[in-house]
Every structure is written in C-alpha cells, then in structure tokens.
Amino acid sequence: MHDSIIAHKIMDEASKHGKVISIAIEIGELAGLHDHDLKSTLKQMTGWDVKVKEKKAIVRCGKFGFEGRPKILERTHDAIMFECPKCKNVPRLIDGDEVVLKQIKVE
C-alpha cells in the first residue's frame, strides 16, 4: 500500500518534466520502505528503468556525543525501532528517513 502511494507521487513529479524513460531514487534506511518493493511497483506501473540506492541513516545521541548509524532493533509494516549503539537511548534522527527523486531522464 505505501509503495503504490509513494510510487504515484514519484510518477506525478517525474512526469512534469516530459516523457520519462528512467529515474533514479534514493531511499533512506529509515524511510519505512524496501527498495526492491518500490522499484518493482514503479516498474510495473510505468515500464520505466528505475534505479534505487539506499541511503544509510545517521543519528545523533547527546548522551555520549555519538553520531553515526543507529542500531535497528525491529522493522514492522508501520514502524522502525532503533537506538543509539553506544548507550541504548533513543537518538535524534539526522538523515536517512526520506525518499528522494534524484534523477529523471526524459525523451
């Protein structure tokens, strides 16, 4: 369900630029989507060449000044649980939770 909603938004945005041949997307590690699912959904819906790259998440924890990748505890359909790998507290998310349309190739 999430895949098709996001796929429609990507299709709408890409199509504003002309007849699309291919796109490149960056999916954050904590965006709540699987890159292969979104890629498959977009290919089925459009026939476009779709390239997907995962962007690693970055968090910051104030307790020990840690900044880096979080420890992912659990992924469910609607949520991702993660913690600071140093102190086990919930860190502040800095990057890696978005889906970004990076490139559009048109005819």
C-alpha positions in Angstrom: 0.0 0.0 0.0 2.7 2.5 1.0 4.7 1.6 -2.1 1.8 2.4 -4.5 1.1 5.7 -2.8 4.7 6.8 -3.0 5.0 5.4 -6.5 2.1 7.6 -7.6 3.7 10.7 -6.1 7.1 9.9 -7.8 5.3 9.3 -11.1 3.4 12.6 -10.9 6.6 14.6 -10.1 8.7 12.8 -12.8 6.0 13.2 -15.5 6.0 17.0 -15.0 9.4 17.0 -16.9 8.3 15.2 -20.0 8.0 11.7 -21.3 10.0 9.7 -18.7 12.5 7.0 -19.8 14.2 6.4 -16.4 14.5 7.6 -12.9 16.9 7.3 -10.0 15.6 7.3 -6.4 17.4 7.4 -3.1 15.6 5.7 -0.2 16.6 6.3 3.3 17.3 3.3 5.5 14.6 4.5 7.9 12.1 5.6 5.3 9.9 2.6 6.1 10.1 1.2 2.5 12.0 -1.6 1.0 13.9 -0.5 -2.1 13.1 -3.6 -4.1 9.4 -3.2 -3.4 9.2 0.4 -4.6 11.4 -0.4 -7.6 9.1 -3.3 -8.6 6.0 -1.3 -8.1 7.3 1.6 -10.2 8.5 -0.7 -13.0 5.1 -2.5 -13.1 3.1 0.8 -13.1 5.3 2.7 -15.6 7.7 0.5 -17.6 10.5 3.0 -16.7 14.0 2.0 -16.0 14.2 2.5 -12.2 17.5 2.7 -10.3 17.3 2.7 -6.5 20.0 3.4 -4.0 19.7 3.1 -0.2 21.0 5.9 1.9 22.3 4.9 5.3 20.7 6.6 8.3 22.5 9.0 10.6 21.5 9.7 14.1 22.9 11.9 16.9 22.8 11.0 20.6 23.5 13.7 23.1 24.5 11.4 26.0 27.9 10.5 24.6 28.1 12.7 21.5 27.6 9.7 19.2 26.9 10.5 15.6 26.5 7.7 13.1 24.3 4.7 12.1 21.7 3.6 14.6 21.2 0.1 15.8 18.0 -1.1 14.2 16.0 -3.2 16.7 12.9 -4.1 14.7 11.2 -3.3 11.4 7.4 -3.7 11.2 5.0 -2.7 8.5 4.4 0.7 10.1 7.4 1.4 12.3 11.1 1.0 12.7 12.6 0.8 16.2 16.2 2.0 16.6 18.6 3.0 19.4 22.0 4.5 19.9 24.5 1.7 19.6 26.6 3.2 22.4 24.2 3.9 25.2 20.9 2.3 24.0 18.9 5.6 24.3 16.7 6.9 21.5 18.8 9.2 19.4 17.7 12.1 17.2 17.4 11.3 13.5 19.6 13.4 11.4 19.3 11.8 7.9 18.1 8.7 6.1 14.3 8.8 6.5 13.3 10.2 3.1 12.6 9.0 -0.4 14.2 11.4 -2.9 13.8 11.5 -6.6 17.4 12.2 -7.6 17.4 12.0 -11.4 14.8 11.9 -14.2 15.7 11.0 -17.8 13.2 12.1 -20.4 12.9 11.7 -24.2 
